[in-house]
Amino acid sequence: MKRKCQVCGQENGSCNRYYFSPANIITICPACLAFSCDDKAKIARQAHKAGRLVKEEVSKKRW
Ligand SMILES: [Zn+2]
């Protein structure tokens, strides 16, 4: 399933999702995660470092 990157707006099958708060998830493609200077990318990078990657089986559970 393709997801739309919230930073560049492109649909990418390898987009990752990260929690940046319990109620908010950001979808971002690997290129934006690595290289974008967008504020959302910075947040996603922090979430990435904190290990807050959304796993599909986890996302179905409640926080
Ligand atoms: Zn992107």
PDB file of the backbone (N, CA, C, O) and the ligand in Angstrom, with CONECT records:
HET     ZN  A 101       1
ATOM      1  N   MET A   1       0.838  -1.194   0.000  1.00  0.00           N
ATOM      2  CA  MET A   1       0.000   0.000   0.000  1.00  0.00           C
ATOM      3  C   MET A   1       0.878   1.250   0.000  1.00  0.00           C
ATOM      4  O   MET A   1       1.812   1.368   0.792  1.00  0.00           O
ATOM      5  N   LYS A   2       0.563   2.175  -0.895  1.00  0.00           N
ATOM      6  CA  LYS A   2       1.345   3.406  -0.950  1.00  0.00           C
ATOM      7  C   LYS A   2       0.807   4.425   0.034  1.00  0.00           C
ATOM      8  O   LYS A   2      -0.398   4.527   0.269  1.00  0.00           O
ATOM      9  N   ARG A   3       1.738   5.174   0.602  1.00  0.00           N
ATOM     10  CA  ARG A   3       1.358   6.240   1.507  1.00  0.00           C
ATOM     11  C   ARG A   3       1.885   7.553   0.956  1.00  0.00           C
ATOM     12  O   ARG A   3       2.874   7.598   0.225  1.00  0.00           O
ATOM     13  N   LYS A   4       1.203   8.595   1.323  1.00  0.00           N
ATOM     14  CA  LYS A   4       1.610   9.908   0.838  1.00  0.00           C
ATOM     15  C   LYS A   4       2.511  10.579   1.864  1.00  0.00           C
ATOM     16  O   LYS A   4       2.150  10.732   3.031  1.00  0.00           O
ATOM     17  N   CYS A   5       3.684  10.972   1.404  1.00  0.00           N
ATOM     18  CA  CYS A   5       4.613  11.676   2.275  1.00  0.00           C
ATOM     19  C   CYS A   5       4.046  13.049   2.621  1.00  0.00           C
ATOM     20  O   CYS A   5       3.612  13.786   1.736  1.00  0.00           O
ATOM     21  N   GLN A   6       4.051  13.388   3.892  1.00  0.00           N
ATOM     22  CA  GLN A   6       3.468  14.668   4.317  1.00  0.00           C
ATOM     23  C   GLN A   6       4.430  15.833   4.126  1.00  0.00           C
ATOM     24  O   GLN A   6       4.059  16.988   4.337  1.00  0.00           O
ATOM     25  N   VAL A   7       5.659  15.537   3.730  1.00  0.00           N
ATOM     26  CA  VAL A   7       6.621  16.605   3.502  1.00  0.00           C
ATOM     27  C   VAL A   7       6.685  16.965   2.017  1.00  0.00           C
ATOM     28  O   VAL A   7       6.515  18.131   1.663  1.00  0.00           O
ATOM     29  N   CYS A   8       6.925  15.991   1.151  1.00  0.00           N
ATOM     30  CA  CYS A   8       7.043  16.294  -0.277  1.00  0.00           C
ATOM     31  C   CYS A   8       5.749  16.024  -1.037  1.00  0.00           C
ATOM     32  O   CYS A   8       5.612  16.446  -2.185  1.00  0.00           O
ATOM     33  N   GLY A   9       4.804  15.330  -0.421  1.00  0.00           N
ATOM     34  CA  GLY A   9       3.518  15.098  -1.048  1.00  0.00           C
ATOM     35  C   GLY A   9       3.490  13.986  -2.072  1.00  0.00           C
ATOM     36  O   GLY A   9       2.474  13.772  -2.733  1.00  0.00           O
ATOM     37  N   GLN A  10       4.593  13.276  -2.209  1.00  0.00           N
ATOM     38  CA  GLN A  10       4.639  12.182  -3.175  1.00  0.00           C
ATOM     39  C   GLN A  10       4.196  10.887  -2.524  1.00  0.00           C
ATOM     40  O   GLN A  10       4.402  10.662  -1.332  1.00  0.00           O
ATOM     41  N   GLU A  11       3.579  10.039  -3.341  1.00  0.00           N
ATOM     42  CA  GLU A  11       3.203   8.727  -2.838  1.00  0.00           C
ATOM     43  C   GLU A  11       4.383   7.789  -3.013  1.00  0.00           C
ATOM     44  O   GLU A  11       4.993   7.704  -4.079  1.00  0.00           O
ATOM     45  N   ASN A  12       4.679   7.093  -1.933  1.00  0.00           N
ATOM     46  CA  ASN A  12       5.880   6.273  -1.917  1.00  0.00           C
ATOM     47  C   ASN A  12       5.590   5.018  -1.107  1.00  0.00           C
ATOM     48  O   ASN A  12       5.120   5.094   0.028  1.00  0.00           O
ATOM     49  N   GLY A  13       5.872   3.871  -1.696  1.00  0.00           N
ATOM     50  CA  GLY A  13       5.588   2.602  -1.017  1.00  0.00           C
ATOM     51  C   GLY A  13       6.443   2.374   0.198  1.00  0.00           C
ATOM     52  O   GLY A  13       6.120   1.533   1.036  1.00  0.00           O
ATOM     53  N   SER A  14       7.543   3.117   0.310  1.00  0.00           N
ATOM     54  CA  SER A  14       8.428   2.891   1.450  1.00  0.00           C
ATOM     55  C   SER A  14       8.366   4.020   2.477  1.00  0.00           C
ATOM     56  O   SER A  14       9.265   4.155   3.307  1.00  0.00           O
ATOM     57  N   CYS A  15       7.312   4.827   2.424  1.00  0.00           N
ATOM     58  CA  CYS A  15       7.136   5.841   3.460  1.00  0.00           C
ATOM     59  C   CYS A  15       7.076   5.198   4.844  1.00  0.00           C
ATOM     60  O   CYS A  15       6.500   4.125   5.023  1.00  0.00           O
ATOM     61  N   ASN A  16       7.666   5.859   5.790  1.00  0.00           N
ATOM     62  CA  ASN A  16       7.587   5.413   7.172  1.00  0.00           C
ATOM     63  C   ASN A  16       6.659   6.331   7.943  1.00  0.00           C
ATOM     64  O   ASN A  16       6.433   7.480   7.565  1.00  0.00           O
ATOM     65  N   ARG A  17       6.138   5.807   9.011  1.00  0.00           N
ATOM     66  CA  ARG A  17       5.300   6.630   9.875  1.00  0.00           C
ATOM     67  C   ARG A  17       5.912   6.655  11.262  1.00  0.00           C
ATOM     68  O   ARG A  17       6.417   5.651  11.765  1.00  0.00           O
ATOM     69  N   TYR A  18       5.852   7.840  11.867  1.00  0.00           N
ATOM     70  CA  TYR A  18       6.400   8.015  13.208  1.00  0.00           C
ATOM     71  C   TYR A  18       5.390   8.727  14.075  1.00  0.00           C
ATOM     72  O   TYR A  18       4.650   9.599  13.618  1.00  0.00           O
ATOM     73  N   TYR A  19       5.376   8.337  15.338  1.00  0.00           N
ATOM     74  CA  TYR A  19       4.605   9.093  16.310  1.00  0.00           C
ATOM     75  C   TYR A  19       5.383  10.336  16.685  1.00  0.00           C
ATOM     76  O   TYR A  19       6.557  10.234  17.042  1.00  0.00           O
ATOM     77  N   PHE A  20       4.769  11.506  16.618  1.00  0.00           N
ATOM     78  CA  PHE A  20       5.430  12.641  17.241  1.00  0.00           C
ATOM     79  C   PHE A  20       4.663  13.106  18.466  1.00  0.00           C
ATOM     80  O   PHE A  20       5.122  13.992  19.187  1.00  0.00           O
ATOM     81  N   SER A  21       3.510  12.524  18.704  1.00  0.00           N
ATOM     82  CA  SER A  21       2.833  12.564  19.985  1.00  0.00           C
ATOM     83  C   SER A  21       1.880  11.378  19.938  1.00  0.00           C
ATOM     84  O   SER A  21       1.657  10.820  18.864  1.00  0.00           O
ATOM     85  N   PRO A  22       1.312  10.978  21.073  1.00  0.00           N
ATOM     86  CA  PRO A  22       0.482   9.776  21.037  1.00  0.00           C
ATOM     87  C   PRO A  22      -0.658   9.846  20.035  1.00  0.00           C
ATOM     88  O   PRO A  22      -1.075   8.816  19.505  1.00  0.00           O
ATOM     89  N   ALA A  23      -1.163  11.026  19.768  1.00  0.00           N
ATOM     90  CA  ALA A  23      -2.316  11.145  18.884  1.00  0.00           C
ATOM     91  C   ALA A  23      -1.941  11.538  17.460  1.00  0.00           C
ATOM     92  O   ALA A  23      -2.791  11.547  16.569  1.00  0.00           O
ATOM     93  N   ASN A  24      -0.685  11.857  17.250  1.00  0.00           N
ATOM     94  CA  ASN A  24      -0.290  12.369  15.946  1.00  0.00           C
ATOM     95  C   ASN A  24       0.790  11.514  15.311  1.00  0.00           C
ATOM     96  O   ASN A  24       1.806  11.193  15.928  1.00  0.00           O
ATOM     97  N   ILE A  25       0.542  11.155  14.057  1.00  0.00           N
ATOM     98  CA  ILE A  25       1.495  10.349  13.307  1.00  0.00           C
ATOM     99  C   ILE A  25       1.890  11.128  12.062  1.00  0.00           C
ATOM    100  O   ILE A  25       1.042  11.712  11.388  1.00  0.00           O
ATOM    101  N   ILE A  26       3.169  11.133  11.769  1.00  0.00           N
ATOM    102  CA  ILE A  26       3.641  11.778  10.556  1.00  0.00           C
ATOM    103  C   ILE A  26       4.105  10.713   9.570  1.00  0.00           C
ATOM    104  O   ILE A  26       4.801   9.766   9.937  1.00  0.00           O
ATOM    105  N   THR A  27       3.707  10.884   8.315  1.00  0.00           N
ATOM    106  CA  THR A  27       4.126   9.967   7.259  1.00  0.00           C
ATOM    107  C   THR A  27       5.218  10.658   6.457  1.00  0.00           C
ATOM    108  O   THR A  27       5.039  11.785   5.994  1.00  0.00           O
ATOM    109  N   ILE A  28       6.340   9.985   6.294  1.00  0.00           N
ATOM    110  CA  ILE A  28       7.467  10.619   5.619  1.00  0.00           C
ATOM    111  C   ILE A  28       8.260   9.581   4.838  1.00  0.00           C
ATOM    112  O   ILE A  28       8.459   8.457   5.298  1.00  0.00           O
ATOM    113  N   CYS A  29       8.711   9.975   3.643  1.00  0.00           N
ATOM    114  CA  CYS A  29       9.485   9.046   2.827  1.00  0.00           C
ATOM    115  C   CYS A  29      10.954   9.103   3.270  1.00  0.00           C
ATOM    116  O   CYS A  29      11.376  10.081   3.887  1.00  0.00           O
ATOM    117  N   PRO A  30      11.725   8.070   2.960  1.00  0.00           N
ATOM    118  CA  PRO A  30      13.111   8.024   3.431  1.00  0.00           C
ATOM    119  C   PRO A  30      13.943   9.211   2.964  1.00  0.00           C
ATOM    120  O   PRO A  30      14.817   9.669   3.700  1.00  0.00           O
ATOM    121  N   ALA A  31      13.697   9.714   1.770  1.00  0.00           N
ATOM    122  CA  ALA A  31      14.474  10.837   1.259  1.00  0.00           C
ATOM    123  C   ALA A  31      14.232  12.099   2.083  1.00  0.00           C
ATOM    124  O   ALA A  31      15.176  12.812   2.424  1.00  0.00           O
ATOM    125  N   CYS A  32      12.981  12.372   2.400  1.00  0.00           N
ATOM    126  CA  CYS A  32      12.675  13.542   3.221  1.00  0.00           C
ATOM    127  C   CYS A  32      13.209  13.364   4.637  1.00  0.00           C
ATOM    128  O   CYS A  32      13.712  14.311   5.241  1.00  0.00           O
ATOM    129  N   LEU A  33      13.098  12.156   5.158  1.00  0.00           N
ATOM    130  CA  LEU A  33      13.601  11.904   6.503  1.00  0.00           C
ATOM    131  C   LEU A  33      15.099  12.203   6.574  1.00  0.00           C
ATOM    132  O   LEU A  33      15.588  12.731   7.573  1.00  0.00           O
ATOM    133  N   ALA A  34      15.805  11.868   5.527  1.00  0.00           N
ATOM    134  CA  ALA A  34      17.259  12.035   5.528  1.00  0.00           C
ATOM    135  C   ALA A  34      17.690  13.456   5.176  1.00  0.00           C
ATOM    136  O   ALA A  34      18.653  13.970   5.744  1.00  0.00           O
ATOM    137  N   PHE A  35      16.984  14.090   4.246  1.00  0.00           N
ATOM    138  CA  PHE A  35      17.544  15.306   3.651  1.00  0.00           C
ATOM    139  C   PHE A  35      16.704  16.569   3.802  1.00  0.00           C
ATOM    140  O   PHE A  35      17.232  17.670   3.643  1.00  0.00           O
ATOM    141  N   SER A  36      15.406  16.444   4.104  1.00  0.00           N
ATOM    142  CA  SER A  36      14.565  17.633   4.101  1.00  0.00           C
ATOM    143  C   SER A  36      14.864  18.549   5.290  1.00  0.00           C
ATOM    144  O   SER A  36      15.191  18.090   6.384  1.00  0.00           O
ATOM    145  N   CYS A  37      14.743  19.848   5.045  1.00  0.00           N
ATOM    146  CA  CYS A  37      14.889  20.833   6.125  1.00  0.00           C
ATOM    147  C   CYS A  37      13.535  21.272   6.662  1.00  0.00           C
ATOM    148  O   CYS A  37      13.450  22.159   7.511  1.00  0.00           O
ATOM    149  N   ASP A  38      12.486  20.647   6.164  1.00  0.00           N
ATOM    150  CA  ASP A  38      11.140  20.980   6.600  1.00  0.00           C
ATOM    151  C   ASP A  38      10.969  20.701   8.098  1.00  0.00           C
ATOM    152  O   ASP A  38      11.562  19.766   8.634  1.00  0.00           O
ATOM    153  N   ASP A  39      10.162  21.514   8.756  1.00  0.00           N
ATOM    154  CA  ASP A  39       9.928  21.315  10.199  1.00  0.00           C
ATOM    155  C   ASP A  39       9.390  19.924  10.505  1.00  0.00           C
ATOM    156  O   ASP A  39       9.759  19.310  11.506  1.00  0.00           O
ATOM    157  N   LYS A  40       8.506  19.430   9.626  1.00  0.00           N
ATOM    158  CA  LYS A  40       7.956  18.089   9.849  1.00  0.00           C
ATOM    159  C   LYS A  40       9.057  17.038   9.766  1.00  0.00           C
ATOM    160  O   LYS A  40       9.053  16.062  10.516  1.00  0.00           O
ATOM    161  N   ALA A  41       9.994  17.245   8.855  1.00  0.00           N
ATOM    162  CA  ALA A  41      11.101  16.292   8.719  1.00  0.00           C
ATOM    163  C   ALA A  41      11.971  16.305   9.968  1.00  0.00           C
ATOM    164  O   ALA A  41      12.456  15.263  10.408  1.00  0.00           O
ATOM    165  N   LYS A  42      12.165  17.491  10.536  1.00  0.00           N
ATOM    166  CA  LYS A  42      12.962  17.585  11.767  1.00  0.00           C
ATOM    167  C   LYS A  42      12.278  16.840  12.902  1.00  0.00           C
ATOM    168  O   LYS A  42      12.922  16.130  13.675  1.00  0.00           O
ATOM    169  N   ILE A  43      10.962  17.012  12.993  1.00  0.00           N
ATOM    170  CA  ILE A  43      10.202  16.290  14.019  1.00  0.00           C
ATOM    171  C   ILE A  43      10.314  14.785  13.794  1.00  0.00           C
ATOM    172  O   ILE A  43      10.508  14.007  14.728  1.00  0.00           O
ATOM    173  N   ALA A  44      10.185  14.402  12.527  1.00  0.00           N
ATOM    174  CA  ALA A  44      10.253  12.975  12.210  1.00  0.00           C
ATOM    175  C   ALA A  44      11.628  12.406  12.540  1.00  0.00           C
ATOM    176  O   ALA A  44      11.747  11.268  12.995  1.00  0.00           O
ATOM    177  N   ARG A  45      12.668  13.210  12.305  1.00  0.00           N
ATOM    178  CA  ARG A  45      14.023  12.751  12.621  1.00  0.00           C
ATOM    179  C   ARG A  45      14.195  12.520  14.126  1.00  0.00           C
ATOM    180  O   ARG A  45      14.828  11.558  14.560  1.00  0.00           O
ATOM    181  N   GLN A  46      13.608  13.435  14.903  1.00  0.00           N
ATOM    182  CA  GLN A  46      13.665  13.259  16.356  1.00  0.00           C
ATOM    183  C   GLN A  46      12.918  11.992  16.756  1.00  0.00           C
ATOM    184  O   GLN A  46      13.385  11.230  17.603  1.00  0.00           O
ATOM    185  N   ALA A  47      11.761  11.772  16.147  1.00  0.00           N
ATOM    186  CA  ALA A  47      10.983  10.576  16.446  1.00  0.00           C
ATOM    187  C   ALA A  47      11.747   9.322  16.030  1.00  0.00           C
ATOM    188  O   ALA A  47      11.716   8.294  16.707  1.00  0.00           O
ATOM    189  N   HIS A  48      12.429   9.441  14.901  1.00  0.00           N
ATOM    190  CA  HIS A  48      13.231   8.314  14.411  1.00  0.00           C
ATOM    191  C   HIS A  48      14.326   7.957  15.423  1.00  0.00           C
ATOM    192  O   HIS A  48      14.537   6.787  15.739  1.00  0.00           O
ATOM    193  N   LYS A  49      15.010   8.976  15.917  1.00  0.00           N
ATOM    194  CA  LYS A  49      16.070   8.740  16.908  1.00  0.00           C
ATOM    195  C   LYS A  49      15.511   8.148  18.187  1.00  0.00           C
ATOM    196  O   LYS A  49      16.166   7.350  18.857  1.00  0.00           O
ATOM    197  N   ALA A  50      14.290   8.550  18.519  1.00  0.00           N
ATOM    198  CA  ALA A  50      13.667   8.062  19.748  1.00  0.00           C
ATOM    199  C   ALA A  50      13.033   6.690  19.561  1.00  0.00           C
ATOM    200  O   ALA A  50      12.483   6.124  20.506  1.00  0.00           O
ATOM    201  N   GLY A  51      13.109   6.153  18.343  1.00  0.00           N
ATOM    202  CA  GLY A  51      12.582   4.812  18.098  1.00  0.00           C
ATOM    203  C   GLY A  51      11.067   4.766  18.032  1.00  0.00           C
ATOM    204  O   GLY A  51      10.459   3.739  18.335  1.00  0.00           O
ATOM    205  N   ARG A  52      10.453   5.879  17.634  1.00  0.00           N
ATOM    206  CA  ARG A  52       8.992   5.942  17.613  1.00  0.00           C
ATOM    207  C   ARG A  52       8.412   5.594  16.254  1.00  0.00           C
ATOM    208  O   ARG A  52       7.409   6.169  15.832  1.00  0.00           O
ATOM    209  N   LEU A  53       9.028   4.680  15.592  1.00  0.00           N
ATOM    210  CA  LEU A  53       8.486   4.194  14.321  1.00  0.00           C
ATOM    211  C   LEU A  53       7.160   3.480  14.566  1.00  0.00           C
ATOM    212  O   LEU A  53       7.025   2.694  15.504  1.00  0.00           O
ATOM    213  N   VAL A  54       6.189   3.767  13.708  1.00  0.00           N
ATOM    214  CA  VAL A  54       4.892   3.103  13.823  1.00  0.00           C
ATOM    215  C   VAL A  54       4.972   1.767  13.104  1.00  0.00           C
ATOM    216  O   VAL A  54       5.218   1.717  11.899  1.00  0.00           O
ATOM    217  N   LYS A  55       4.769   0.710  13.826  1.00  0.00           N
ATOM    218  CA  LYS A  55       4.695  -0.610  13.200  1.00  0.00           C
ATOM    219  C   LYS A  55       3.220  -0.951  13.016  1.00  0.00           C
ATOM    220  O   LYS A  55       2.378  -0.632  13.855  1.00  0.00           O
ATOM    221  N   GLU A  56       2.939  -1.599  11.912  1.00  0.00           N
ATOM    222  CA  GLU A  56       1.522  -1.820  11.576  1.00  0.00           C
ATOM    223  C   GLU A  56       0.770  -2.550  12.675  1.00  0.00           C
ATOM    224  O   GLU A  56      -0.353  -2.178  13.015  1.00  0.00           O
ATOM    225  N   GLU A  57       1.387  -3.596  13.237  1.00  0.00           N
ATOM    226  CA  GLU A  57       0.677  -4.357  14.257  1.00  0.00           C
ATOM    227  C   GLU A  57       0.519  -3.547  15.537  1.00  0.00           C
ATOM    228  O   GLU A  57      -0.431  -3.743  16.295  1.00  0.00           O
ATOM    229  N   VAL A  58       1.458  -2.639  15.769  1.00  0.00           N
ATOM    230  CA  VAL A  58       1.370  -1.790  16.958  1.00  0.00           C
ATOM    231  C   VAL A  58       0.324  -0.698  16.767  1.00  0.00           C
ATOM    232  O   VAL A  58      -0.378  -0.322  17.705  1.00  0.00           O
ATOM    233  N   SER A  59       0.229  -0.191  15.526  1.00  0.00           N
ATOM    234  CA  SER A  59      -0.662   0.948  15.272  1.00  0.00           C
ATOM    235  C   SER A  59      -2.133   0.591  15.512  1.00  0.00           C
ATOM    236  O   SER A  59      -2.967   1.476  15.703  1.00  0.00           O
ATOM    237  N   LYS A  60      -2.447  -0.707  15.501  1.00  0.00           N
ATOM    238  CA  LYS A  60      -3.833  -1.098  15.728  1.00  0.00           C
ATOM    239  C   LYS A  60      -4.192  -1.096  17.216  1.00  0.00           C
ATOM    240  O   LYS A  60      -5.362  -1.076  17.597  1.00  0.00           O
ATOM    241  N   LYS A  61      -3.150  -1.118  18.033  1.00  0.00           N
ATOM    242  CA  LYS A  61      -3.389  -1.096  19.471  1.00  0.00           C
ATOM    243  C   LYS A  61      -3.504   0.342  19.955  1.00  0.00           C
ATOM    244  O   LYS A  61      -3.091   1.281  19.275  1.00  0.00           O
ATOM    245  N   ARG A  62      -4.066   0.490  21.127  1.00  0.00           N
ATOM    246  CA  ARG A  62      -4.159   1.819  21.713  1.00  0.00           C
ATOM    247  C   ARG A  62      -2.886   2.115  22.486  1.00  0.00           C
ATOM    248  O   ARG A  62      -2.191   1.219  22.965  1.00  0.00           O
ATOM    249  N   TRP A  63      -2.618   3.364  22.584  1.00  0.00           N
ATOM    250  CA  TRP A  63      -1.435   3.782  23.351  1.00  0.00           C
ATOM    251  C   TRP A  63      -1.702   3.608  24.818  1.00  0.00           C
ATOM    252  O   TRP A  63      -0.836   3.901  25.642  1.00  0.00           O
TER     253      TRP A  63
HETATM  254 ZN    ZN A 101       8.905  12.922   0.991  1.00  0.00          ZN2+
END
